[in-house]
Amino acid sequence: MINPWPAEMINQETFIAALQAIAVPQGMIDKVAPVEEAELPAPINPRLRETFIKALATPEQRQTLAKAAGCGYQKLTDWVIRSDLMRVENISAGTAKLLAKAGVKGVRDLAACAEHVQRLKKLERDLNGRLTESQLRNFAAAARQLDMLTVTDVSVILVVKGAGLQKPDETLDVFVNGFWPAIKAVDPKAALSKRRDIFPSDYRSSVYDKEPNNQVTEVSSGERRIWIKEPNWEAAIVPDSPLKALVKEWRMATYAFGSSIHNLFKVDSQHPPREFHQFYISFFLMYWLVFWHISMALFGTRLMRWATSLFSAQDGLDVFKRWLMAGTIAIIFLAVLPAIETMRRMREYPKDKRIGSLPGMWSWVMLVLTAVFVWNPGSYILSLLFLATLQLALLRARALAWPCREFNNSDSAIEDYYQVDDGTGKAKIHKLTTNQRPRLDILVYRYIIVLSLPISFLALTVARLLKWTRVLGGLGDAIESAASTLLSGVMGDVATYATDPAQAHRVRSVVEADYKFFHDRPEVSHIHVFAHSQGTPITFEMLFHHLPGAYREKLKTYATIGSVLSYYNQINPILDPVYIQRFPVLPYPQFPKGFKWMNFWNLIDPITEFYGLDEYNLVKEAYKLKPKQASKTVKVEELRKAVKRGEASPTNIKTPATTQHHGEYWSNQDQVQIPLALRVLGVLRPKQWNPDKLILPPFGLSHSSYVLWLTALWGTLFFAIYFAVVAISTWLANLSLPAFRQALAEAVPQLFAGFVETQQGTLRALLMTLAPIVQILALRYSLELIPVLVALAVLAALAFLSVIGGYVISVAQHLNKLRAA
């Protein structure tokens, strides 16, 4: 024995008698508890069995006795489970051993098996037919009458938060608010508590923690315990200043935008094109799209007047045509330099690590867009609303066509994933979403992001200017605080982790420290990692890149919600100065049997770019496909047979699109929290995570054709609404312009004069000199933004009416169901 026998817990005679009763071999008994008596009574009465179970009821008690007896913790736990199961009438020692080996954790867990058909069927399979379903149900009914005496299983859920300044355990509280009702729905007798005795009292995940971070939320359900903890990685990151974070975000956003355009020329994602003309055309299109937006912001009002005057006022169109022609000629020359620079960089990289896409735009483009917004904010915003309308039509079409997709994990056409090379006869592999033939909705979304970033830059600049004044200094502080929270707190976390390898290592180390602490605890059987938004690249790199293989043994579930991995995968070549292949990992490392990666996304979550995750891992079977002699094309049926997703491949689940967008996952009981609770409590494949039934598109169309027709239909409807709203808002604004102009002409000088009076010295003299300019600008911006405000108000009214209409329809349907019942 390693330590003295803890007689106060249980004497050796009772311990040995209990082991004999569950048919532990005598040789094993002699090793863990040798005594002088030659024989001990094998039968054990219920009182002694209960004494044995209660003495070893908790993990802490079993750890103490395991050290004394010199046996493993898991072996001791197995004996306790078998003793507990023998409390059920008609369960023999042999049957208890079979049930324990099949994963049953005790009497309450046995009773729970009968409540879930899937788990009961799995238990019957694991028992190899030695017990029938009827026998298992009878045992479960008897077990339901017994009290729970022991804790035999401990699982851990690590909740890893997304970007943004948050207090420690703030995200943990959000998770528990959704997970706890799910647990209660599965087990009404479950209990919730807080513990600080699992970690040392002074435990810190990293040296950057200011306070000990040792709080664990514990959920008790039958013989199972669930420990929930949030690693505080926020303490380990030092975000960039708002301006620096904005510059980094501009570089990443424009790179992703350019890559989306460049993907138009990619036939095979594993061997992207590297010809000069393809880079040149990509840069030309990228800069031309930005120039088009500038043109619409500067001349959109004139074009609207030209269109509404039945094309009679030619000056607006003529000026626009000349401007567009001049800009196009300038961009023809402008695109040469970045294309040459890209080719130069490609030659500098090793052959197997070349840049596969474009660098981002120059920073001066953001300054130009900012100046255009300052000059004509109304048209700038209306142009963005035009793109948002297009985005809405694309997403609406995809949502309606979603049940008609050809592949459960994605609505991409499967023939786009794998194509046969005419020369070699081998299949070319495409990634499932972002690197296949590019999606228009992703391209439009990235276009919107690029055009929106200059507004953030302007807000930060205005805030700095307002802080110089006395009266408006408070307003400047408020604007700068809001901008800093967005730029430094949210964008800063993303940009810093993406572009600073040292800080990325610090952040991952925090999560890894908590993970390893739990993994090293002998009572912990499984670990489930639940990551949100920015937490997904952190946990992905930790689990797939840096975690030693031995530490993956207890990993059971990897759940990602609102993941940004698609974005990170797209901008992978610029994430690291030495171009380490951070996203994705090829090939995947080995994970334990039963590991599952579930990824949740919804169609209006912009963080996920309106998509699930790529397969990421190469599908080797596709390379083995050979085309038939008569054709060089592999049929879809053959492709489907060849696709074998890896053990660690992400399974995408599309959740409902709600007004919460990026946060609906936390409270999503039906698809996220309840099935997660079931999995943690022993149901390995909750039915909520099974793929939904697919249907064929109408009229004999293919899925892609169906999406195209729906896009045209909804695009026509939404653009009709857009132009009607713009026309109505312009008309309403024009009705009030004369009176409003007069009111502004009287009010602005008075307000400005009162403001000047509060200033002193040079600033006061400067403001008095600028008074006429300020009055003109105030008048101009007010008149410029009135139509936009009216348009937004009209759109808000329409959205409100649609929500009310949907609510009325749902209530009517519910009443009809009640009447029918």
C-alpha positions in Angstrom: 0.0 0.0 0.0 1.2 3.5 -0.8 -0.6 5.3 2.1 -2.0 4.1 5.4 -5.5 2.6 5.0 -8.2 5.2 5.8 -10.1 3.2 8.3 -12.4 6.1 9.1 -13.8 5.8 5.6 -14.3 2.0 5.4 -12.6 -0.9 7.1 -10.8 -3.4 5.0 -13.2 -6.3 5.7 -16.2 -4.4 4.4 -14.1 -3.2 1.4 -13.1 -6.8 0.5 -16.5 -8.2 1.1 -17.9 -5.6 -1.3 -15.4 -6.5 -4.0 -16.1 -10.2 -3.6 -19.8 -9.5 -4.0 -19.3 -7.8 -7.4 -17.1 -10.7 -8.5 -13.7 -9.0 -8.5 -11.0 -11.7 -8.9 -9.4 -12.7 -5.7 -6.0 -12.0 -7.1 -6.9 -8.4 -7.7 -8.4 -8.1 -4.2 -5.2 -9.4 -2.6 -3.2 -6.7 -4.4 -5.3 -3.8 -3.3 -6.4 -4.9 0.2 -4.4 -7.9 1.5 -5.5 -9.3 4.9 -4.4 -12.2 7.0 -7.8 -14.0 7.0 -7.8 -16.9 4.5 -11.5 -16.6 3.8 -14.1 -13.8 4.0 -17.8 -14.1 3.4 -18.6 -13.5 -0.3 -22.3 -12.5 0.2 -22.8 -8.9 1.2 -26.0 -7.6 2.7 -27.6 -4.3 1.5 -26.4 -2.5 4.6 -22.7 -3.3 4.0 -23.1 -2.5 0.3 -24.5 0.9 1.1 -21.7 1.5 3.5 -19.2 0.7 0.8 -20.9 3.0 -1.7 -21.2 5.9 0.6 -17.6 5.6 1.8 -16.5 5.9 -1.9 -19.4 8.2 -3.1 -17.4 11.2 -4.2 -14.4 11.5 -6.5 -12.4 12.9 -3.6 -13.1 9.9 -1.4 -12.1 7.5 -4.2 -8.9 9.4 -4.8 -7.9 9.0 -1.2 -8.7 5.3 -1.1 -7.0 4.7 -4.5 -3.8 6.1 -3.1 -4.1 3.8 0.0 -5.0 0.7 -2.0 -2.5 1.3 -4.7 -5.1 0.9 -7.5 -6.2 3.2 -10.3 -9.0 5.8 -9.7 -10.9 4.5 -12.7 -10.8 0.9 -11.5 -12.1 2.0 -8.1 -14.9 4.0 -9.8 -15.9 1.0 -11.9 -16.2 -1.1 -8.7 -18.4 1.6 -7.1 -20.7 1.7 -10.2 -21.1 -2.1 -10.2 -21.9 -2.1 -6.5 -24.5 0.7 -7.0 -26.1 -1.2 -9.9 -26.5 -4.3 -7.8 -28.8 -2.4 -5.6 -31.4 -2.9 -8.4 -33.5 -6.0 -7.9 -32.4 -9.0 -10.2 -29.2 -7.4 -11.3 -26.4 -9.8 -10.6 -22.7 -9.2 -10.4 -22.2 -10.3 -14.0 -25.0 -8.1 -15.3 -23.7 -5.1 -13.3 -20.3 -5.6 -14.8 -21.8 -5.6 -18.3 -23.8 -2.5 -17.7 -20.8 -0.6 -16.2 -18.7 -1.6 -19.2 -21.4 -0.3 -21.6 -21.2 3.1 -20.0 -23.9 3.2 -17.3 -22.8 5.3 -14.4 -25.2 4.2 -11.7 -28.9 3.6 -10.8 -30.1 7.1 -11.8 -28.2 6.9 -15.1 -29.7 3.5 -15.7 -33.2 5.0 -15.2 -32.3 7.8 -17.6 -31.4 5.4 -20.3 -35.0 4.2 -20.7 -36.1 7.8 -21.2 -34.0 8.2 -24.4 -34.7 5.7 -27.1 -31.4 6.4 -28.9 -29.4 5.8 -25.8 -31.4 2.7 -24.9 -30.8 1.2 -28.4 -27.1 2.0 -28.1 -26.9 0.3 -24.7 -28.6 -2.7 -26.2 -26.0 -2.8 -29.0 -23.1 -2.4 -26.6 -24.4 -5.3 -24.6 -24.2 -7.5 -27.7 -27.7 -8.8 -27.2 -27.0 -10.2 -23.7 -29.9 -8.1 -22.3 -33.1 -7.4 -24.2 -34.8 -4.0 -24.4 -37.6 -5.4 -22.2 -35.1 -6.4 -19.5 -33.4 -3.0 -19.7 -36.7 -1.2 -19.3 -37.6 -3.4 -16.3 -34.2 -2.7 -14.7 -34.6 1.0 -15.4 -38.1 1.1 -13.8 -36.7 -0.6 -10.7 -33.7 1.8 -10.6 -36.1 4.8 -10.8 -37.3 3.9 -7.3 -33.8 4.1 -5.7 -32.0 7.1 -4.3 -28.8 8.4 -5.9 -25.8 7.6 -3.6 -22.7 8.4 -5.6 -21.0 10.6 -8.1 -19.2 8.5 -10.7 -18.7 10.8 -13.7 -17.4 14.3 -14.1 -17.5 16.2 -17.4 -16.1 19.7 -18.1 -17.4 22.4 -20.4 -14.9 25.1 -21.3 -16.8 28.2 -22.5 -14.5 30.4 -24.6 -15.8 33.9 -25.2 -15.6 36.0 -28.4 -14.0 39.4 -28.9 -14.9 42.5 -26.9 -14.2 43.9 -23.5 -16.1 41.8 -21.0 -15.8 41.1 -17.3 -14.5 37.7 -16.1 -17.2 35.0 -16.2 -19.6 37.4 -18.0 -19.9 35.0 -21.0 -20.1 32.1 -18.6 -23.2 33.6 -17.1 -24.7 34.0 -20.6 -24.0 30.3 -21.4 -25.4 29.1 -18.1 -28.6 31.1 -18.6 -29.2 29.0 -21.7 -27.6 25.7 -20.6 -29.3 25.5 -17.2 -32.9 25.5 -18.5 -31.8 22.8 -21.0 -30.5 20.6 -18.2 -33.7 21.1 -16.2 -35.7 20.1 -19.3 -33.7 16.9 -19.5 -33.4 16.2 -15.7 -35.9 18.2 -13.5 -34.0 17.0 -10.4 -30.7 18.6 -11.5 -29.0 21.0 -9.1 -26.8 24.1 -9.7 -24.0 25.4 -7.5 -20.8 27.5 -7.5 -17.5 26.0 -6.4 -14.1 27.5 -5.6 -12.5 24.3 -4.2 -11.7 22.6 -7.5 -8.8 24.9 -8.4 -6.2 26.1 -5.9 -7.4 29.3 -4.1 -4.7 31.4 -5.8 -5.1 29.8 -9.3 -4.5 32.0 -12.3 -4.7 30.8 -15.9 -1.8 33.2 -16.7 0.4 35.8 -15.1 -1.9 38.5 -16.6 -4.8 37.7 -14.3 -5.2 40.4 -11.7 -7.4 38.3 -9.5 -7.6 34.6 -8.9 -9.7 32.9 -11.5 -10.9 29.7 -9.7 -14.7 29.8 -9.9 -16.4 26.8 -11.4 -20.1 26.3 -12.0 -21.3 22.8 -11.1 -24.4 21.1 -12.4 -25.5 17.9 -10.7 -27.6 15.4 -12.6 -27.9 11.9 -11.1 -24.4 10.3 -10.8 -23.0 12.9 -13.2 -21.4 16.2 -12.5 -20.7 18.9 -15.0 -18.1 21.6 -14.3 -18.3 24.7 -16.4 -15.5 27.3 -16.5 -14.6 30.3 -18.7 -10.9 30.9 -19.4 -10.2 34.6 -19.0 -8.1 35.1 -22.1 -9.0 38.8 -22.3 -6.5 39.5 -19.6 -3.6 38.2 -21.8 -4.2 40.4 -24.8 -3.1 44.0 -25.2 -5.4 45.5 -27.9 -4.0 48.0 -30.3 -5.0 51.6 -30.2 -8.3 52.3 -32.1 -6.5 53.8 -35.1 -4.0 51.0 -35.4 -6.7 48.4 -35.0 -8.7 50.1 -37.8 -5.7 50.1 -40.1 -5.2 46.4 -39.5 -8.8 45.7 -40.0 -8.7 47.6 -43.2 -5.8 45.5 -44.4 -7.6 42.2 -43.5 -11.0 43.3 -44.9 -9.6 44.6 -48.2 -7.5 41.4 -48.6 -10.6 39.3 -48.1 -12.5 41.4 -50.5 -9.8 41.1 -53.1 -9.5 37.4 -52.5 -13.2 37.0 -53.2 -12.7 38.7 -56.5 -9.6 36.7 -57.3 -11.4 33.4 -56.6 -13.4 34.1 -59.8 -10.3 32.8 -61.6 -9.6 29.8 -59.3 -10.5 26.5 -60.9 -8.7 24.3 -58.4 -8.3 25.7 -54.9 -5.2 23.5 -54.3 -3.4 25.0 -57.4 -4.6 28.6 -57.6 -3.7 30.6 -60.8 -0.6 32.7 -60.7 -0.6 34.5 -64.0 0.0 38.2 -64.1 -3.2 39.0 -66.1 -5.4 37.3 -63.5 -3.9 39.4 -60.7 -4.2 42.5 -62.8 -7.9 41.9 -63.6 -8.6 41.2 -59.9 -7.0 44.5 -58.9 -8.8 46.3 -61.6 -12.2 45.0 -60.5 -11.5 45.6 -56.9 -10.5 49.3 -57.4 -13.2 49.8 -60.0 -15.9 48.6 -57.5 -14.7 51.1 -55.0 -14.6 53.8 -57.6 -18.1 52.9 -58.7 -19.3 53.5 -55.1 -17.5 56.9 -55.0 -19.2 57.8 -58.3 -22.6 56.9 -57.0 -22.0 58.8 -53.7 -20.9 61.9 -55.7 -23.4 61.8 -58.6 -26.2 59.6 -57.2 -28.4 62.6 -56.6 -27.9 63.9 -60.1 -28.7 60.5 -61.6 -31.8 60.3 -59.5 -33.0 63.7 -60.9 -32.1 62.6 -64.4 -34.1 59.3 -64.0 -37.1 61.0 -62.3 -37.3 63.7 -65.0 -37.8 61.0 -67.6 -34.3 61.2 -69.0 -34.7 64.8 -70.1 -32.0 66.5 -68.0 -28.9 65.2 -69.8 -26.4 67.2 -67.8 -26.5 64.7 -64.9 -25.9 61.7 -67.1 -23.2 63.4 -69.2 -21.2 64.4 -66.2 -21.5 61.0 -64.7 -20.4 59.3 -67.9 -17.3 61.6 -68.3 -16.3 61.0 -64.6 -16.8 57.2 -65.0 -14.7 57.1 -68.1 -11.9 59.1 -66.6 -11.9 57.0 -63.5 -11.8 53.7 -65.4 -8.8 54.9 -67.4 -7.0 55.9 -64.2 -7.7 52.5 -62.7 -6.4 50.7 -65.8 -2.9 52.2 -64.9 -3.4 52.1 -61.2 -3.9 48.3 -61.2 -0.5 47.6 -62.8 1.6 48.4 -59.7 -0.1 46.1 -57.1 -0.2 43.3 -59.7 3.5 43.6 -60.2 4.1 43.8 -56.5 2.0 40.6 -56.0 4.1 38.7 -58.5 7.3 39.9 -56.9 6.1 38.7 -53.5 5.2 35.3 -54.9 8.7 34.8 -56.3 10.2 35.6 -52.9 8.2 32.8 -51.2 9.1 29.2 -51.3 7.2 27.3 -54.0 5.0 25.5 -51.5 4.2 28.6 -49.5 3.4 31.2 -52.1 0.8 33.8 -51.7 -2.4 32.5 -53.1 -4.3 35.7 -53.3 -4.1 39.5 -53.4 -2.7 42.0 -50.9 -5.2 44.5 -49.6 -5.9 48.0 -50.8 -3.6 50.9 -50.0 -4.6 52.9 -46.9 -5.1 56.1 -48.9 -8.2 54.6 -50.4 -9.8 54.7 -47.0 -9.0 58.4 -46.8 -10.6 59.0 -50.1 -13.7 57.2 -49.1 -13.8 59.2 -45.9 -13.6 62.4 -47.8 -16.4 61.3 -50.1 -18.5 60.5 -47.1 -17.8 63.9 -45.6 -18.7 65.6 -48.9 -21.9 63.7 -49.6 -23.0 61.5 -46.7 -26.6 61.1 -47.9 -25.7 59.5 -51.2 -22.9 57.5 -49.6 -25.4 55.9 -47.1 -28.1 55.4 -49.8 -25.4 53.5 -51.9 -24.7 51.3 -48.9 -28.4 50.7 -48.5 -28.5 49.6 -52.2 -25.9 47.0 -51.5 -27.7 45.9 -48.4 -30.8 45.4 -50.5 -28.9 43.2 -52.8 -27.5 41.3 -49.9 -31.0 40.8 -48.5 -32.3 39.4 -51.7 -29.5 36.9 -52.0 -29.9 35.7 -48.5 -33.7 35.4 -48.8 -33.3 33.3 -51.9 -30.8 31.0 -50.2 -33.1 30.7 -47.2 -36.0 29.6 -49.3 -33.9 27.2 -51.4 -32.1 25.7 -48.3 -34.3 22.5 -48.0 -33.5 21.7 -51.7 -29.7 21.6 -51.3 -27.9 18.6 -52.6 -25.5 18.1 -49.7 -26.5 18.1 -46.0 -23.6 20.0 -44.8 -23.8 22.8 -47.3 -26.0 24.3 -50.0 -23.1 24.4 -52.5 -23.5 22.2 -55.5 -21.4 19.1 -54.9 -20.1 19.1 -58.5 -18.3 22.3 -57.6 -16.3 20.6 -54.9 -14.6 18.1 -57.1 -13.8 18.4 -60.8 -11.8 16.0 -62.9 -8.7 17.4 -64.6 -8.9 16.6 -68.3 -5.2 16.0 -68.5 -4.6 13.7 -65.5 -8.0 12.2 -65.0 -7.7 12.9 -61.2 -10.2 14.9 -59.2 -9.4 18.5 -58.3 -10.4 19.3 -54.8 -12.3 22.5 -53.9 -13.0 23.7 -50.4 -16.7 23.6 -49.7 -17.6 27.3 -49.5 -15.2 30.2 -49.5 -12.6 28.8 -52.0 -15.0 27.3 -54.5 -16.6 29.4 -57.2 -17.1 32.5 -55.2 -20.4 33.3 -53.6 -22.0 36.6 -54.6 -23.4 37.1 -51.1 -19.9 36.8 -49.5 -18.5 39.2 -52.1 -21.3 41.8 -51.5 -20.9 41.5 -47.7 -17.1 42.1 -47.9 -17.8 45.0 -50.3 -20.1 46.5 -47.6 -17.5 46.0 -44.9 -14.8 47.8 -46.9 -17.1 50.8 -47.6 -18.3 51.0 -44.0 -14.8 51.1 -42.3 -14.1 54.7 -43.3 -17.2 55.8 -41.4 -15.6 54.3 -38.2 -12.4 56.3 -39.0 -14.5 59.5 -39.4 -16.3 58.9 -36.1 -12.9 58.6 -34.4 -11.6 61.7 -36.0 -14.7 63.7 -35.2 -14.5 62.5 -31.6 -10.9 63.7 -31.3 -11.9 67.2 -32.7 -14.8 67.5 -30.3 -12.6 66.8 -27.3 -10.7 70.0 -28.0 -13.7 72.0 -27.3 -15.2 72.7 -23.9 -18.9 72.4 -24.4 -18.7 69.4 -26.8 -15.9 67.7 -25.0 -18.2 65.3 -23.2 -19.9 64.4 -26.5 -16.4 63.8 -28.0 -15.5 61.5 -25.0 -18.7 59.5 -25.5 -18.1 59.1 -29.3 -14.5 58.1 -28.8 -15.5 55.7 -26.0 -18.0 54.0 -28.3 -15.6 54.0 -31.2 -12.8 52.6 -29.0 -15.0 49.8 -27.7 -15.8 48.8 -31.3 -12.3 49.4 -32.8 -10.0 48.5 -30.0 -12.2 46.2 -27.9 -13.8 44.2 -30.7 -11.8 44.7 -33.9 -8.7 45.1 -31.8 -9.1 41.6 -30.3 -9.5 40.1 -33.8 -6.8 42.1 -35.5 -4.3 41.6 -32.7 -4.8 37.9 -32.4 -4.7 37.5 -36.2 -1.5 39.5 -36.9 0.5 39.3 -33.6 1.9 35.7 -33.1 3.3 36.5 -29.7 -0.1 37.7 -28.3 -1.9 34.9 -30.1 0.4 32.5 -28.2 -0.4 34.2 -24.9 -4.1 34.0 -25.5 -4.1 30.3 -26.5 -2.0 29.5 -23.4 -4.7 30.8 -21.1 -7.3 28.4 -22.6 -4.7 25.6 -22.8 -3.8 26.0 -19.1 -7.4 25.5 -18.0 -7.9 22.6 -20.4 -4.8 20.8 -19.2 -5.7 21.4 -15.5 -9.1 19.6 -16.0 -7.6 16.9 -18.2 -5.1 16.0 -15.5 -7.8 15.5 -13.0 -8.5 11.7 -12.8 -12.2 12.1 -12.1 -12.8 14.1 -15.3 -13.9 11.7 -18.0 -14.8 14.1 -20.9 -14.1 17.7 -21.9 -16.4 19.7 -24.1 -15.2 22.9 -25.6 -17.8 25.5 -26.4 -16.4 28.5 -28.3 -18.1 31.7 -29.6 -17.0 34.0 -32.4 -13.4 35.0 -31.8 -13.1 32.1 -29.4 -13.3 29.7 -32.4 -9.9 30.5 -34.0 -8.3 30.5 -30.5 -9.7 27.0 -29.6 -9.2 25.7 -33.2 -5.5 26.5 -33.1 -5.1 25.1 -29.6 -6.9 21.8 -30.3 -5.6 21.2 -33.8 -2.2 22.8 -33.8 -0.6 23.1 -30.3 -2.3 20.6 -27.9 -0.2 17.4 -27.4 -1.8 14.3 -28.7 -2.1 12.8 -25.2 -4.3 15.7 -24.1 -6.9 15.0 -26.8 -7.9 11.7 -25.1 -10.7 13.2 -23.1 -12.0 15.7 -25.7 -15.5 14.7 -26.6 -17.2 17.7 -28.2 -16.1 20.8 -30.0 -19.0 23.2 -30.4 -18.5 26.4 -32.3 -21.2 29.2 -32.6 -21.0 32.2 -34.8 -17.5 31.1 -36.0 -15.1 33.4 -37.8 -13.0 30.5 -39.1 -14.2 31.0 -42.7 -12.9 34.6 -42.5 -9.6 33.5 -40.9 -9.2 30.8 -43.5 -9.7 33.3 -46.3 -7.1 35.8 -45.0 -4.6 33.1 -43.9 -1.7 34.2 -46.0 -1.5 37.6 -44.2 -2.0 36.4 -40.6 1.6 35.7 -39.9 4.8 37.5 -41.1 6.5 34.1 -41.8 3.3 32.7 -43.3 2.7 29.7 -41.0 -0.3 27.8 -42.3 -2.5 28.5 -39.3 -5.9 27.9 -41.0 -6.7 25.3 -41.9 -4.7 22.4 -40.5 -3.9 19.7 -43.0 -4.1 16.9 -42.2 -6.2 16.8 -39.1 -4.6 15.4 -35.9 -6.0 12.2 -34.4 -9.0 12.7 -32.1 -10.6 10.0 -29.7 -13.4 7.8 -30.9 -16.7 9.5 -30.5 -15.3 13.1 -30.9 -17.7 15.4 -32.6 -17.3 18.9 -34.0 -20.6 20.8 -34.3 -20.7 24.2 -35.9 -23.8 26.4 -35.6 -24.6 29.4 -37.9 -27.5 31.3 -39.2 -28.3 33.1 -42.5 -28.2 36.6 -41.1 -25.1 36.3 -38.9 -22.5 38.5 -40.7 -19.7 37.2 -38.5 -20.1 33.7 -40.1 -20.3 35.4 -43.5 -23.7 33.8 -43.8 -22.2 30.3 -44.1 -21.2 27.3 -42.1 -17.6 26.0 -42.1 -15.5 24.5 -44.9 -14.6 20.9 -44.8 -11.0 22.1 -44.4 -9.6 18.6 -44.5 -8.7 17.1 -47.9 -11.0 14.2 -49.0 -8.5 11.7 -50.3 -11.1 9.4 -51.8 -11.9 12.1 -54.4 -8.4 11.7 -55.8 -9.1 8.1 -56.6 -12.0 8.9 -58.9 -11.4 8.0 -62.5 -13.6 9.4 -65.3 -15.3 7.0 -67.7 -13.9 6.5 -71.1 -16.8 8.3 -72.8 -16.7 11.3 -70.6 -14.3 13.3 -68.5 -17.0 14.2 -66.0 -17.6 12.4 -62.7 -21.3 12.1 -62.0 -22.8 13.6 -58.8 -23.8 10.1 -57.6 -20.2 8.9 -57.8 -19.0 12.0 -56.0 -21.4 11.5 -53.2 -20.2 7.9 -52.8 -16.6 9.1 -52.7 -17.1 11.8 -50.1 -16.1 10.4 -46.7 -15.8 13.2 -44.2 -13.1 12.9 -41.6 -13.7 12.2 -37.9 -12.9 15.8 -37.0 -14.9 17.3 -39.9 -17.2 20.1 -38.8 -20.9 19.3 -39.0 -22.8 22.5 -39.8 -26.2 23.2 -38.3 -28.2 26.2 -39.6 -30.1 27.7 -36.8 -33.1 30.1 -37.1 -32.4 33.7 -38.2 -33.6 35.9 -35.4 -33.2 39.5 -34.4 -30.4 38.5 -32.1 -28.2 37.6 -35.1 -24.8 36.8 -33.6 -26.2 36.0 -30.2 -29.2 33.7 -30.8 -27.1 30.6 -30.2 -26.8 31.2 -26.5 -30.6 30.9 -25.9 -31.3 28.4 -28.7 -32.8 25.6 -26.7 -34.0 23.3 -29.5 -30.8 23.1 -31.6 -27.9 24.1 -29.3 -28.5 23.8 -25.6 -30.8 20.8 -25.1 -28.9 18.5 -27.5 -25.6 19.7 -25.9 -27.1 18.8 -22.5 -28.1 15.4 -23.8 -24.7 14.7 -25.1 -22.9 15.7 -21.9 -25.4 13.5 -20.0 -24.6 10.5 -22.2 -26.7 10.7 -25.4 -23.8 10.7 -28.0 -26.0 11.6 -31.0 -28.9 13.7 -30.0 -31.7 13.5 -32.6 -31.7 17.3 -32.9 -28.3 17.1 -34.6 -29.4 14.6 -37.2 -29.5 16.1 -40.8 -32.9 17.3 -41.9 -34.7 15.7 -44.8 -33.9 17.2 -48.2 -36.4 17.8 -50.9 -36.2 18.3 -54.7 -36.4 21.8 -56.2 -39.7 22.6 -58.0 -40.1 22.5 -61.8 -37.3 20.1 -62.2 -34.7 22.8 -61.5 -31.3 22.2 -60.1 -30.5 23.8 -56.7 -28.3 26.4 -58.2 -30.8 27.3 -60.9 -33.6 27.5 -58.2 -31.4 29.9 -56.2 -30.8 32.0 -59.3 -34.5 32.3 -60.1 -35.4 33.1 -56.5 -32.7 35.8 -56.4 -34.1 37.4 -59.5 -37.7 37.3 -58.0 -36.8 38.7 -54.6 -34.2 41.1 -56.0 -37.0 42.6 -58.2 -39.3 43.0 -55.2 -36.7 44.4 -52.8 -35.2 46.8 -55.3 -38.8 48.0 -56.1 -39.3 48.7 -52.4 -35.9 50.4 -52.2 -36.5 52.8 -55.0 -40.0 53.5 -53.9 -38.8 54.3 -50.4 -36.0 56.6 -51.7 -38.5 58.4 -54.0 -41.1 58.8 -51.2 -38.5 60.0 -48.7 -37.1 62.5 -51.3 -40.6 63.7 -51.9 -41.4 64.1 -48.2 -38.1 65.8 -47.6 -38.7 68.2 -50.4 -42.1 69.1 -49.0 -40.5 70.3 -45.8 -37.3 71.7 -47.2 -38.3 75.4 -47.6 -39.6 75.6 -44.0 -36.8 73.5 -42.7 -34.2 75.6 -44.5 -35.7 78.8 -43.0 -35.7 77.3 -39.5 -32.1 76.2 -39.8 -31.0 79.6 -41.2 -32.4 81.2 -38.0 -31.4 78.5 -35.5 -27.8 77.6 -36.5 -26.3 81.2 -36.1 -27.9 81.5 -32.7 -26.7 78.1 -31.5 -23.2 78.7 -32.9 -23.0 82.2 -31.3 -23.9 80.7 -27.9 -21.3 78.1 -28.4 -18.6 80.6 -29.3 -19.4 82.7 -26.2 -18.3 79.8 -24.0 -14.8 79.6 -25.6 -11.8 81.8 -24.9 -8.7 83.1 -26.6 -7.4 81.8 -29.9 -10.1 79.1 -30.2 -12.8 81.8 -29.9 -11.3 83.9 -32.6 -10.9 80.9 -34.8 -14.5 79.9 -34.3 -15.7 83.4 -35.1 -13.8 83.3 -38.4 -15.2 79.9 -39.2 -18.8 80.9 -38.4 -20.0 81.3 -42.0 -18.5 78.0 -43.0 -20.0 76.2 -40.1 -23.4 77.6 -40.9 -23.1 76.5 -44.5 -22.0 73.0 -43.5 -24.7 72.6 -40.9 -27.3 73.6 -43.4 -25.9 71.4 -46.2 -25.5 68.3 -44.0 -29.0 68.7 -42.5 -30.5 68.9 -46.0 -28.3 66.0 -47.2 -29.3 63.7 -44.4 -33.0 64.5 -44.2 -34.0 62.1 -47.1 -31.8 59.4 -45.6 -33.4 59.7 -42.2 -36.9 59.7 -43.7 -35.9 56.6 -45.8 -34.7 54.8 -42.7 -37.9 55.8 -40.8 -40.0 54.4 -43.7 -38.0 51.2 -43.7 -38.3 50.8 -40.0 -42.1 51.3 -40.2 -42.3 48.6 -42.9 -40.2 46.3 -40.9 -42.4 46.9 -37.8 -45.5 46.3 -39.8 -44.0 43.0 -41.2 -43.2 41.8 -37.7 -46.7 42.7 -36.5 -48.2 40.9 -39.5 -46.1 37.8 -38.9 -47.1 37.8 -35.3 -50.8 38.1 -36.2 -50.5 35.3 -38.7 -48.8 33.0 -36.1 -51.5 33.8 -33.5 -54.2 33.0 -36.1 -52.5 29.7 -37.0 -52.2 28.8 -33.3 -55.9 29.6 -32.7 -56.9 27.4 -35.7 -54.9 24.6 -34.3 -56.7 25.0 -31.0 -60.0 24.9 -32.7 -59.1 21.8 -34.7 -57.9 20.1 -31.5 
